[in-house]
Amino acid sequence: MKHKLYTANRWKELEEKLIEEVIQKKQEGALEPVVILVGSRLLAQYLERKVYLSLDSKGLAINLHFLIFPDLVERLFYTEPLP
């Protein structure tokens, strides 16, 4: 699993980069899960809508997982391992 960290001065640049990365990952395997770790539930909900709307027309809005840190802990400790 490859981890990446991006920084920018504007939210729009980060959103565009996230969408580009998800598209690139989904082109390798459309059904492969993509896990996106964000800092808050509100941000997760916002990005989920933004990414789904951008990818839905391409048929790539499948198996995306937006997690906040407590979700990550729960998945690692109590349930199945992350993809």
C-alpha positions as CSV (number, residue, x, y, z in Angstrom):
1,M,0.0,0.0,0.0
2,K,1.4,3.4,-1.0
3,H,0.8,6.4,1.2
4,K,0.8,10.0,-0.1
5,L,0.6,13.4,1.6
6,Y,-0.2,16.5,-0.3
7,T,-0.1,20.2,0.8
8,A,-1.3,23.3,-0.9
9,N,-2.3,26.9,-0.2
10,R,-5.9,26.4,-1.6
11,W,-8.5,23.8,-0.9
12,K,-9.4,23.6,-4.6
13,E,-5.9,22.5,-5.5
14,L,-6.1,19.7,-2.9
15,E,-9.5,18.6,-4.1
16,E,-8.3,18.5,-7.8
17,K,-5.3,16.5,-6.8
18,L,-7.4,14.0,-4.8
19,I,-9.7,13.5,-7.7
20,E,-6.7,13.0,-10.1
21,E,-5.2,10.4,-7.7
22,V,-8.5,8.5,-7.3
23,I,-9.0,8.4,-11.1
24,Q,-5.4,7.1,-11.5
25,K,-5.9,4.5,-8.9
26,K,-9.3,3.4,-10.3
27,Q,-7.9,3.1,-13.8
28,E,-5.5,0.5,-12.5
29,G,-8.5,-1.5,-11.2
30,A,-12.0,0.0,-11.1
31,L,-13.2,-2.3,-8.3
32,E,-10.2,-1.9,-6.1
33,P,-10.9,-0.2,-2.9
34,V,-9.5,3.3,-2.3
35,V,-9.1,4.5,1.4
36,I,-9.0,8.2,2.0
37,L,-8.1,9.4,5.5
38,V,-9.4,12.9,6.5
39,G,-9.4,14.9,9.6
40,S,-13.1,15.3,10.4
41,R,-16.5,13.8,9.7
42,L,-17.7,17.0,8.0
43,L,-14.7,17.0,5.7
44,A,-15.2,13.3,4.9
45,Q,-18.8,14.0,3.9
46,Y,-17.9,17.0,1.8
47,L,-15.1,15.2,0.0
48,E,-17.2,12.1,-0.5
49,R,-19.9,14.1,-2.3
50,K,-17.3,16.1,-4.3
51,V,-15.4,13.0,-5.4
52,Y,-18.5,10.9,-6.2
53,L,-20.0,13.7,-8.3
54,S,-16.7,13.9,-10.3
55,L,-16.2,10.2,-10.8
56,D,-19.8,9.0,-11.2
57,S,-20.0,9.9,-14.9
58,K,-16.8,8.0,-15.5
59,G,-18.1,4.9,-13.7
60,L,-15.3,5.0,-11.1
61,A,-17.3,6.1,-8.1
62,I,-17.2,2.6,-6.5
63,N,-15.5,1.2,-3.4
64,L,-14.3,4.5,-2.1
65,H,-13.8,4.7,1.7
66,F,-13.6,8.0,3.5
67,L,-12.3,7.5,7.0
68,I,-11.6,9.7,10.0
69,F,-9.0,8.6,12.5
70,P,-11.4,6.8,14.9
71,D,-12.8,4.9,11.9
72,L,-9.2,3.9,11.0
73,V,-8.6,2.6,14.6
74,E,-11.8,0.7,14.6
75,R,-11.0,-1.0,11.2
76,L,-7.5,-1.8,12.2
77,F,-8.4,-3.1,15.7
78,Y,-11.8,-4.6,15.4
79,T,-12.5,-5.6,11.8
80,E,-10.9,-6.6,8.5
81,P,-7.6,-5.2,7.5
82,L,-7.5,-2.2,5.2
83,P,-6.9,-2.9,1.5
